[in-house]
């Protein structure tokens, strides 16, 4: 493999007005943030734009592209945050979207984000991006963690070798932001030339000449066609038509007959040699590196012997925090706000209709506003903060390694485990993250299990508070039931759905780090604000709807009609129908009402368990159903939702009789 000497490289600046050409720049230039998963792209996006997107210390957090305009020294830019990309040879739908954006929109600048601790893997992607001949900037992120590992990258030497600006960054602390802004205006096209050998180079040139004259990135597209990219040829046919690619297809066939060996493997081997050469030249490592306590905890959390006790300890911590901290906040808010407001409205002696509309069982304040602000919000605040610590510490990805063997036995591949774990944060985001799965069977099972018995963070936190009122044994029973439901459903689907093809498990394991309390607090704040924006109007509208449903007599009629199912089969009181109706709109509203019913003594021990289980597994939220439709098709979404709804009510009835048999009525 021949690489042109760094000393002889001359790089060209961006054509047209750059950052320095302040007032003369009228065109909005596109800047694409590209990099492997979990390399800090979203944090850099936040730093550059001043906006906020959720960031976490595990792959798959960003599932869709985000765009935001900024102005630097008079020049307008559009910053594009993208999902993780391993290479331009595509393996998943997420990567297709990123590559299609690059090839169709031709960004003016590509900013590649590199986690310095994964520099070798990132350099393989660098090799491909350089071949696009687009002005580039390289960002070496997480330099602080790299230093703790005894690794040092000579950024000046790397800049000289690649011929493009290289910026050092600690994105979590905002370090390197101003340097990156300046570097964007100095982005260059590297003239670095990676040689693949005479035959392959000649084949690339032949293909380049045969491609349509109006096609951009011809050299790169020719290289991908030689590698037999599974998605590219179809994409080109859609854009240019089958007829214009006849010559290209014939030429490809001839080349594959003439050139011996696996072309894709040969090209990848040359890039690997190049990446190794660059890494050896610019990266220095200490021979003696101190491995701190985080390293030992990381290793322990992945092994069943220590990983399971660590997980149980963390769950116990979450349980106690939700019970006591959120309980104290609940009492404080009730004392400061709820009781005084309720007394004030009562003192007005309003007509019965208006009094019930405000503070009745289905009142706008009691079931709507107070349910959201005073019952649900304290629990979510505590849970979101703790969950944010888990995200930023990197524990979640290490937990996926611990559970890998169990999930693989029920048809869930290793690369889908992160999606399932993400379901404990947001089921909608978790469902969308399954687009990285290329095997239909694996994707179907993963999407179903996310929608079925995994509680999202909001519901999990409130369910913990509900079960804490009843007793620790109730929490353990519900936890065991949900695990059995997930494993049982996975085994059943894995048996029923045909398909032998399996995907590879590629998982980037981030290091465990002590989370930044400032970053976690900011994330918690944004999650709470998002919850209030989305949920509070639904809480209020649901309360109004149930109020008029009650006043018209329709609620009582429905309760009588549902008595065989609710009372006789599930053993719940008729008033639980209010919970089911709220669950159709918002799970947190339903869980908040269950909490009130438990506090008022309306639910027994067994009924509390049944209520939590049925609301967890019966009602996928509207946003999650929409996500299922987007990923699997609307016919599949309707069928899947119906199957979950019917099977959950059957399972809950069986659970009720089992509990009565072993626990008593």
C-alpha positions in Angstrom: 0.0 0.0 0.0 1.4 3.4 -1.0 0.6 6.6 0.7 1.8 9.9 -0.6 4.3 11.4 1.9 2.8 13.8 4.4 5.5 16.4 3.6 4.4 16.7 0.0 0.7 17.0 0.7 -1.0 20.3 -0.2 -4.6 20.8 0.9 -7.1 23.1 -0.6 -9.3 25.3 1.6 -13.1 25.5 1.1 -14.1 27.3 -2.0 -16.2 30.4 -1.5 -16.5 32.6 1.6 -15.4 30.9 4.8 -15.5 32.0 8.4 -13.0 34.7 7.8 -15.1 36.1 4.9 -17.8 37.3 7.3 -20.2 39.6 5.5 -19.6 38.2 2.1 -20.9 34.8 2.9 -24.6 34.4 1.8 -24.8 30.6 1.2 -25.8 28.5 4.2 -23.0 25.8 4.4 -23.8 22.4 5.7 -21.6 20.8 8.3 -22.2 17.1 9.0 -21.1 15.6 12.3 -20.0 12.0 11.4 -18.4 9.3 13.6 -18.7 5.9 15.2 -21.5 5.4 17.8 -20.9 7.0 21.2 -18.1 9.3 20.1 -19.7 12.5 21.4 -21.3 13.8 18.2 -24.5 15.0 20.0 -22.6 16.7 22.8 -20.5 18.6 20.2 -23.8 19.4 18.4 -25.1 20.8 21.7 -21.9 22.8 22.3 -21.9 24.3 18.8 -25.6 25.2 18.5 -26.6 26.0 22.1 -29.5 23.6 21.7 -30.0 20.5 23.8 -30.4 16.9 22.7 -30.2 13.9 25.2 -26.7 12.5 25.4 -25.6 9.3 27.1 -22.6 7.1 27.6 -23.7 4.3 25.3 -24.2 3.7 21.6 -27.6 4.3 19.9 -28.7 7.4 21.7 -29.0 9.4 18.5 -31.4 7.6 16.2 -32.4 10.4 13.8 -30.6 13.4 12.3 -31.1 16.8 13.9 -30.3 20.1 12.2 -29.7 23.5 13.6 -28.5 26.8 12.2 -25.6 28.8 13.6 -23.6 31.8 12.5 -19.8 32.0 13.0 -18.2 35.4 12.2 -21.0 36.3 9.8 -21.0 33.0 7.9 -24.2 30.9 8.2 -24.0 27.1 8.8 -26.4 24.3 9.2 -25.0 21.8 11.7 -26.3 18.2 11.2 -26.1 15.7 14.0 -26.2 12.1 12.7 -26.6 8.6 14.1 -23.4 6.5 14.5 -21.7 5.3 11.3 -19.1 2.5 11.2 -18.2 2.8 7.6 -19.7 3.8 4.2 -20.3 0.2 3.3 -23.8 -0.1 4.9 -24.9 -2.6 7.5 -28.2 -1.0 8.8 -31.0 1.4 8.0 -29.5 4.1 10.3 -26.3 4.0 8.3 -28.2 4.2 5.0 -29.8 7.5 6.1 -26.4 9.0 7.0 -24.7 7.9 3.8 -27.7 9.0 1.7 -27.5 12.4 3.4 -23.8 12.6 2.5 -24.2 11.5 -1.1 -27.3 13.5 -1.9 -26.7 16.7 0.1 -22.9 16.8 -0.4 -22.2 18.7 2.9 -19.6 21.6 2.6 -17.7 20.3 5.6 -17.5 16.9 7.4 -16.5 17.0 11.0 -15.5 13.5 12.1 -15.8 12.9 15.8 -13.3 10.4 17.2 -13.3 9.0 20.7 -9.6 9.0 21.3 -9.8 5.6 23.1 -11.3 4.1 19.8 -8.9 5.8 17.4 -8.0 2.8 15.4 -11.6 1.9 14.5 -12.3 5.6 13.8 -9.3 5.9 11.4 -10.9 3.2 9.2 -13.9 5.5 8.8 -11.5 8.4 8.3 -9.9 6.6 5.3 -13.4 6.3 3.7 -14.4 9.9 4.4 -11.2 11.3 3.0 -12.0 9.5 -0.3 -15.1 11.7 -0.6 -12.7 14.6 -1.2 -14.9 16.8 0.9 -13.3 19.4 3.3 -12.9 17.8 6.7 -12.1 18.6 10.3 -11.1 15.8 12.8 -12.2 16.2 16.4 -10.3 14.1 19.0 -12.9 13.9 21.8 -12.6 12.5 25.3 -8.9 13.5 25.5 -9.1 13.4 29.3 -10.2 9.7 29.4 -7.5 8.8 26.9 -4.9 10.4 29.2 -6.1 8.4 32.1 -5.5 5.3 30.0 -2.0 6.2 29.3 -2.6 7.0 25.7 -1.4 10.2 24.0 -2.2 11.3 20.4 0.1 13.8 18.7 -2.6 15.9 17.2 -0.2 18.2 15.3 1.5 15.2 13.7 -1.9 13.7 12.9 -2.9 17.0 11.3 0.2 17.0 9.2 -0.3 13.3 8.1 -3.9 13.7 7.1 -3.6 17.2 5.8 -6.8 18.4 7.5 -7.4 20.4 10.8 -7.4 18.3 13.9 -9.0 19.7 17.1 -8.6 18.3 20.6 -11.8 18.3 22.7 -13.4 17.3 26.0 -17.0 17.8 24.8 -18.7 17.1 28.1 -16.9 20.1 29.6 -17.2 22.3 26.5 -13.5 22.3 25.9 -12.4 22.7 22.3 -15.7 24.4 21.2 -14.1 27.6 20.0 -11.2 25.9 18.4 -13.7 23.7 16.4 -15.6 26.7 15.3 -12.4 28.3 13.9 -11.4 25.0 12.3 -14.7 24.6 10.4 -13.7 27.7 8.4 -10.3 26.2 7.7 -11.5 22.8 6.7 -9.5 21.3 3.8 -9.7 18.5 1.3 -6.9 16.1 2.0 -4.8 14.9 -0.9 -3.9 11.8 1.0 -4.0 8.9 -1.4 -4.6 5.3 -0.2 -3.5 2.8 -2.9 -5.3 -0.5 -3.3 -3.0 -2.0 -5.9 -2.8 -1.6 -9.7 -5.7 -3.9 -10.6 -8.1 -2.5 -8.1 -7.1 1.1 -8.8 -7.6 0.5 -12.5 -11.0 -1.1 -11.9 -12.1 1.9 -9.9 -11.0 4.2 -12.7 -12.9 2.2 -15.3 -16.1 2.2 -13.1 -15.7 5.9 -12.5 -15.6 6.6 -16.2 -18.7 4.4 -16.8 -20.9 6.1 -14.1 -23.3 8.8 -15.2 -21.5 12.1 -15.8 -23.9 14.1 -13.4 -23.1 11.8 -10.5 -21.2 13.2 -7.5 -18.6 11.2 -5.5 -17.9 8.9 -8.5 -14.6 7.6 -7.2 -16.2 6.6 -3.8 -19.3 5.1 -5.4 -17.1 3.1 -7.7 -15.2 1.7 -4.7 -18.4 0.8 -2.9 -19.7 -1.0 -6.0 -16.5 -3.0 -6.2 -17.2 -4.0 -2.5 -20.7 -5.3 -3.5 -22.5 -2.8 -1.2 -26.0 -4.4 -0.8 -27.9 -1.2 -0.9 -26.0 1.1 -3.2 -27.0 -0.4 -6.6 -30.7 -0.2 -5.9 -30.3 3.3 -4.7 -28.5 4.3 -7.9 -31.2 2.6 -10.0 -33.9 4.6 -8.3 -32.1 7.9 -8.9 -30.6 7.4 -12.4 -32.7 4.6 -13.9 -31.8 1.0 -14.7 -30.9 1.7 -18.3 -28.1 4.2 -17.4 -26.4 1.5 -15.2 -26.4 -1.3 -17.7 -22.8 -0.7 -18.7 -21.7 -0.3 -15.1 -23.3 -3.7 -14.2 -21.6 -5.4 -17.1 -18.3 -3.9 -16.2 -18.6 -5.0 -12.6 -19.3 -8.6 -13.8 -16.1 -8.5 -15.9 -14.0 -7.1 -13.1 -15.1 -9.7 -10.6 -14.1 -12.4 -13.1 -10.7 -10.9 -13.8 -9.6 -9.8 -10.3 -8.8 -12.8 -8.0 -9.8 -12.7 -4.4 -12.4 -11.0 -2.3 -12.4 -7.4 -3.4 -14.1 -6.1 -0.3 -11.6 -8.0 1.9 -8.6 -6.7 -0.1 -9.8 -3.1 0.2 -10.6 -3.4 3.9 -7.1 -4.9 4.5 -5.4 -2.0 2.8 -7.4 0.5 4.9 -6.5 -1.5 8.1 -2.8 -1.4 7.2 -3.1 2.4 6.6 -5.0 2.9 9.9 -2.4 0.8 11.8 0.4 2.8 10.2 -1.1 6.2 11.1 -1.9 5.0 14.7 1.6 3.7 15.2 3.0 7.0 14.0 0.9 9.4 16.0 -0.2 7.4 19.1 2.0 6.8 22.1 1.1 4.4 25.0 2.6 4.1 28.5 3.8 0.7 29.3 2.7 0.9 32.9 -0.9 2.1 33.2 -2.7 2.3 36.5 -6.1 0.6 36.3 -8.3 2.3 38.7 -11.4 1.1 40.5 -13.7 1.9 37.5 -11.8 -0.6 35.4 -12.4 -3.3 38.0 -16.1 -2.4 38.5 -16.5 -2.5 34.7 -15.1 -6.0 34.5 -17.1 -7.2 37.5 -20.4 -5.7 36.1 -20.2 -8.0 33.0 -19.6 -11.2 34.9 -22.7 -13.1 36.4 -20.9 -13.8 39.7 -20.5 -10.1 40.5 -22.7 -8.5 37.8 -26.0 -9.8 39.2 -25.4 -8.7 42.8 -24.3 -5.2 41.4 -27.5 -5.0 39.4 -29.6 -6.0 42.4 -27.8 -3.5 44.6 -28.5 -0.7 42.1 -32.2 -1.7 41.8 -32.5 -1.7 45.6 -31.0 1.8 45.6 -33.4 3.0 43.0 -36.3 1.5 44.9 -35.4 3.2 48.2 -34.7 6.5 46.5 -38.1 6.5 44.7 -39.9 5.4 47.9 -38.3 7.9 50.4 -37.0 10.9 48.4 -40.0 11.1 46.0 -42.3 10.4 49.0 -40.9 13.3 50.9 -41.2 15.6 47.8 -44.8 14.4 47.4 -45.7 15.3 51.0 -44.0 18.7 50.7 -45.8 19.7 47.5 -49.1 18.5 49.0 -48.5 20.6 52.1 -47.4 23.7 50.1 -49.8 23.6 47.2 -52.5 20.9 47.1 -54.1 21.3 50.5 -54.2 25.1 50.5 -55.7 25.2 47.0 -58.3 22.6 47.8 -59.3 24.4 51.0 -59.5 27.7 49.1 -61.8 26.2 46.4 -64.0 24.5 49.1 -64.4 27.8 51.0 -66.0 29.3 47.9 -69.0 27.0 48.2 -69.2 26.6 44.4 -72.2 24.8 42.8 -71.7 21.0 42.8 -71.0 20.9 39.1 -68.2 23.4 39.2 -66.8 22.0 42.5 -66.6 18.5 40.9 -65.1 19.9 37.7 -62.3 21.4 39.7 -61.6 19.1 42.7 -64.0 16.1 42.3 -62.9 12.5 41.6 -62.4 13.5 37.9 -61.6 17.1 38.5 -59.3 19.2 36.3 -57.1 19.9 39.3 -57.3 16.6 41.3 -57.1 14.1 38.4 -55.4 16.5 36.0 -53.0 19.1 37.3 -52.3 17.8 40.8 -52.0 14.2 39.5 -49.3 15.4 37.1 -47.4 17.9 39.3 -47.8 16.5 42.8 -48.1 12.7 42.3 -46.2 11.9 39.1 -43.6 14.7 38.8 -41.8 14.0 42.2 -41.3 10.4 41.3 -40.2 11.1 37.8 -37.7 13.7 38.9 -36.0 11.3 41.2 -36.1 8.4 38.7 -34.9 10.5 35.8 -31.9 11.8 37.8 -30.9 8.3 38.8 -31.5 6.9 35.3 -29.4 9.7 33.9 -26.5 8.7 36.2 -26.8 5.2 34.9 -26.7 6.5 31.3 -23.7 8.8 31.7 -21.7 6.3 33.8 -21.8 3.8 31.0 -23.4 1.1 33.1 -26.2 0.4 30.7 -24.0 -0.9 28.0 -22.1 -3.1 30.4 -25.4 -4.4 31.6 -26.3 -5.5 28.0 -23.1 -7.6 28.0 -24.3 -9.3 31.3 -27.7 -10.1 29.8 -26.4 -11.1 26.3 -26.5 -14.8 26.8 -30.1 -14.8 28.2 -31.5 -12.7 25.4 -29.7 -14.7 22.6 -31.6 -17.8 23.8 -34.9 -16.2 23.0 -34.0 -15.0 19.6 -32.6 -11.5 20.5 -29.2 -10.9 18.9 -26.5 -9.1 20.9 -26.9 -6.0 18.8 -30.6 -5.7 19.8 -30.0 -5.9 23.5 -29.2 -2.2 23.7 -32.6 -1.4 22.1 -34.4 -3.5 24.8 -32.5 -1.8 27.6 -33.2 1.6 26.0 -36.9 0.6 26.4 -36.5 1.3 30.2 -35.8 4.9 29.2 -38.2 5.5 26.3 -40.0 2.7 24.4 -40.5 4.9 21.4 -36.8 5.7 21.1 -36.0 2.0 21.7 -38.3 0.9 18.9 -36.8 3.4 16.5 -33.3 2.2 17.4 -34.2 -1.3 16.1 -33.8 0.0 12.6 -30.1 -1.1 13.0 -31.3 -4.7 12.9 -31.2 -6.1 9.4 -32.8 -9.5 10.1 -36.6 -9.3 10.0 -37.2 -12.0 12.6 -34.8 -10.5 15.1 -36.3 -7.0 14.6 -39.9 -8.3 15.0 -39.1 -10.1 18.3 -37.2 -7.0 19.6 -40.0 -4.6 18.7 -42.6 -6.8 20.3 -40.7 -7.3 23.5 -40.1 -3.6 23.8 -43.8 -2.9 23.5 -44.9 -5.8 25.7 -43.6 -6.1 29.2 -40.8 -3.5 29.5 -42.0 -0.4 31.5 -40.6 2.9 30.3 -38.7 5.1 32.8 -41.8 7.2 33.7 -44.0 4.1 34.4 -41.2 2.2 36.1 -40.6 4.9 38.6 -44.3 5.3 39.5 -44.8 1.6 39.6 -42.0 1.3 42.1 -43.7 4.0 44.3 -47.1 2.1 44.0 -45.6 -1.3 45.0 -43.6 0.3 47.8 -46.9 1.3 49.4 -47.9 -2.3 49.4 -44.6 -4.0 50.3 -41.3 -5.2 49.0 -42.8 -8.6 48.2 -45.3 -7.0 45.8 -42.4 -5.4 43.9 -40.5 -8.7 43.7 -43.6 -10.5 42.4 -44.2 -7.9 39.7 -40.6 -7.9 38.7 -40.6 -11.7 38.4 -43.9 -11.7 36.4 -42.6 -9.2 33.9 -39.3 -11.1 33.4 -41.2 -14.3 32.9 -43.6 -12.6 30.4 -40.6 -11.2 28.4 -38.7 -14.5 28.3 -41.8 -16.6 27.6 -42.9 -14.3 24.8 -39.4 -14.2 23.3 -39.1 -18.0 23.4 -42.6 -18.4 21.8 -41.9 -15.9 19.0 -38.5 -17.4 18.4 -40.1 -20.8 17.9 -43.1 -19.6 15.8 -41.3 -17.2 13.5 -39.2 -18.9 10.9 -35.7 -17.8 9.9 -32.3 -19.2 10.5 -30.2 -16.2 9.4 -28.3 -14.6 12.3 -26.6 -11.2 12.5 -23.2 -10.4 14.0 -22.9 -8.9 17.4 -20.8 -5.7 17.3 -21.0 -3.7 20.5 -18.8 -0.8 21.5 -18.3 -0.9 25.2 -17.8 2.5 26.7 -15.7 2.9 29.9 -17.4 3.4 33.2 -17.0 7.0 34.3 -18.2 9.0 37.3 -21.2 11.0 35.8 -21.1 14.8 35.8 -23.8 15.9 38.2 -24.2 19.1 36.2 -24.7 17.2 33.0 -27.2 14.8 34.7 -29.1 17.6 36.3 -29.4 19.4 33.0 -30.6 16.2 31.3 -33.1 15.6 34.1 -34.4 19.2 33.8 -35.0 18.8 30.0 -36.7 15.5 30.5 -39.0 17.0 33.1 -39.8 20.0 30.8 -40.5 17.6 27.9 -42.7 15.5 30.2 -44.7 18.6 31.3 -45.1 19.9 27.7 -46.3 16.5 26.4 -48.1 15.1 29.3 -49.7 17.9 31.2 -52.2 18.9 28.4 -53.1 15.1 28.1 -53.6 14.9 31.9 -56.0 17.9 31.8 -57.9 16.7 28.7 -58.2 13.2 30.1 -59.7 14.6 33.4 -62.2 16.7 31.5 -63.1 13.7 29.3 -63.7 11.4 32.2 -65.6 14.1 34.0 -68.1 14.4 31.2 -68.1 10.7 30.6 -69.2 10.3 34.2 -71.8 13.1 34.2 -73.5 11.7 31.0 -73.7 8.2 32.6 -71.6 6.6 30.0 -68.9 5.8 32.5 -71.3 3.9 34.7 -72.7 2.0 31.7 -69.3 1.0 30.5 -68.3 -0.2 34.0 -71.3 -2.4 34.1 -70.6 -3.8 30.7 -66.9 -4.5 31.6 -67.8 -6.2 35.0 -67.2 -9.7 33.7 -63.8 -8.8 32.4 -62.7 -6.4 35.2 -64.3 -7.8 38.3 -64.9 -11.5 37.6 -61.8 -12.3 35.5 -59.1 -9.9 36.8 -60.5 -9.4 40.3 -60.3 -5.6 40.2 -62.8 -3.0 41.4 -65.0 -1.4 38.7 -63.3 2.0 39.3 -60.1 0.6 37.7 -61.8 1.3 34.4 -60.8 4.9 35.0 -57.2 3.7 35.0 -57.6 1.8 31.8 -59.1 4.8 30.0 -56.3 7.0 31.2 -53.7 4.4 30.1 -55.0 4.7 26.6 -54.0 8.4 26.7 -50.9 8.4 29.0 -49.5 5.6 31.1 -48.1 8.0 33.7 -51.7 9.4 34.3 -53.0 5.9 34.8 -50.1 4.9 37.2 -50.7 8.1 39.1 -54.4 7.2 39.6 -53.4 3.7 40.8 -51.1 5.3 43.3 -54.0 7.4 44.6 -56.3 4.3 44.8 -53.6 2.4 46.8 -53.2 5.4 49.2 -56.9 5.6 49.7 -57.2 1.8 50.4 -59.3 1.1 47.3 -57.0 -1.7 46.2 -55.9 -4.8 48.1 -52.5 -6.3 48.0 -53.3 -8.6 45.1 -55.3 -6.0 43.2 -52.3 -3.6 43.4 -50.1 -6.2 41.8 -52.6 -6.9 39.1 -53.2 -3.2 38.4 -49.5 -2.6 37.9 -49.0 -5.6 35.7 -52.0 -5.0 33.5 -51.1 -1.4 32.8 -47.5 -2.3 32.1 -48.2 -5.0 29.5 -51.6 -4.0 28.0 -51.3 -0.5 26.7 -48.5 0.5 24.4 -48.5 4.3 24.3 -49.6 6.0 21.2 -46.1 7.3 20.4 -44.8 3.7 20.6 -47.5 2.4 18.3 -46.6 5.0 15.8 -42.9 4.1 16.1 -43.9 0.4 15.5 -45.8 1.4 12.4 -42.9 3.4 11.0 -40.4 0.5 11.6 -42.6 -2.5 10.8 -45.5 -1.3 8.7 -48.9 -0.3 9.9 -50.5 -3.7 9.3 -47.9 -5.3 11.6 -48.3 -2.5 14.2 -52.1 -3.1 14.4 -51.6 -6.9 14.6 -48.9 -6.6 17.2 -50.8 -4.1 19.4 -54.0 -6.3 19.2 -52.0 -9.4 20.1 -50.4 -7.6 23.1 -53.8 -6.3 24.3 -55.5 -9.7 24.1 -52.7 -11.8 25.5 -52.1 -9.4 28.4 -55.6 -9.6 29.7 -55.5 -13.4 29.5 -52.2 -13.5 31.3 -53.4 -11.1 34.0 -56.5 -13.3 34.7 -54.3 -16.4 35.1 -51.9 -14.4 37.4 -54.9 -13.3 39.6 -55.9 -16.9 40.2 -52.3 -18.0 40.9 -51.9 -15.2 43.5 -55.2 -16.1 45.1 -54.1 -19.8 45.3 -50.7 -19.0 46.9 -51.3 -15.7 48.7 -55.0 -15.8 49.5 -57.7 -13.3 48.7 
